[in-house]
C-alpha cells in the first residue's frame, strides 16, 4: 500500500459490511485493487480479525478464489485483493435496471464457484470452511469468472476433526444450514448447504429471503420434490436456457439443501454433478430417493429456538471441537 495513501481511497467505497469496508484503488502500474479495511470497534478486534483472515487467505491460490496481493498495518489493518471489475453475482442477478443475466453465464458461474469451494474443502493443505457462501460474496472478474471472497468468518478444519462448534452464530439468514443455525456446528456440509441456496438463487433470480420473509429453500422444495424444475427458472429468461444444465443445477441444489448433513453430497460430488458425471449422478439420485422418506422436509421457519441445548448426536457421531 505504499503506492497510495488512505486519502487516495476517499470516495472510492465500493462495499461495506458489519466489520469491514472495501475500497477500489489503483497501483502505480495501473492494476486495479480492492482494499479491505477492517473496521471493528476496537483495535484488538481489528487485529484479531485481520490476522485470522490473513492466515486463512494468505496461502490460497485458485482461479475461483479472490487472490490476496498484499496487506498493510499502517494506520489501520488492510487486506489487498485483485479487483473484480464486474461486481458480485448478487448485483448482476438482482439489478432490475439491467437485462437479466443470461443462462450461459449463470451456469458458468455455478460451475466456477463449485470449483472454488471444492478447492477450499479438498485442495488446500488445511481445509477451509467459508461459513458465508452467498451471491454477494462471489465476485466476477473482467471475464465473468467467479471468485469466492470475504473470508472474515472462515474457519480452519483440521483433518482429524469431523466438525467444530463456534459461537456466536454469524452469517446470512436464509443461507445458514440447520445444524449451524441451531447448534453452531460447522463442517464442509455447512458450506454445501449454503452453496445449494446459492444455486437456487442463480436459477431463480430470487433472494435467499424475499421482502415477504419467505425463504428461498421453502419456496423451492415443492418444485424440486415433484420435478417441476421449470417453475424454478427466472421468468425473465423465458425459453433462453439449456434444460440439461438446468437439470444438473437443480439436482445438485436439491441434495445440497437437505436438512441432515449426512444426506448432503460433498463438493467433489456436487462438482461432478454440475460437470455432468452421469454415473455419479445416478448413484446420488438413488441415495436421494432412498432417504427421501426418512427425512422430514422443513424450512427455516420450523427451527425451534427453545431446543438449543438438545442432543446433536443424531447429526454427528464424532466428538465436538471448539
DATA-V998286 format. One record per run of one state. SS is the DSSP state (h for helix, s for strand, l for the rest). FROM is the first residue (numbers start at 1). LEN is the number of residues. If there is no record, write none. Layout:
SS/FROM/LEN + SS/FROM/LEN
This chain:
l/1/5 + h/6/4 + l/10/3 + s/13/4 + l/17/3 + s/20/7 + l/27/5 + s/32/7 + l/39/4 + h/43/15 + l/58/7 + s/65/1 + l/66/2 + s/68/5 + l/73/5 + s/78/5 + l/83/5 + s/88/1 + h/89/6 + l/95/8 + h/103/21 + l/124/3 + s/127/3 + l/130/5 + h/135/3 + s/138/3 + l/141/5 + s/146/3 + l/149/6 + s/155/3 + l/158/6 + s/164/2 + l/166/12 + h/178/6 + l/184/1 + s/185/2 + l/187/1 + h/188/17 + l/205/4 + s/209/1 + l/210/5 + s/215/1 + h/216/11 + l/227/2 + h/229/4 + l/233/2 + h/235/3 + l/238/5 + h/243/14 + l/257/4 + h/261/3 + l/264/3 + h/267/9 + l/276/2 + h/278/15 + l/293/7 + h/300/3 + l/303/2 + h/305/3 + l/308/15
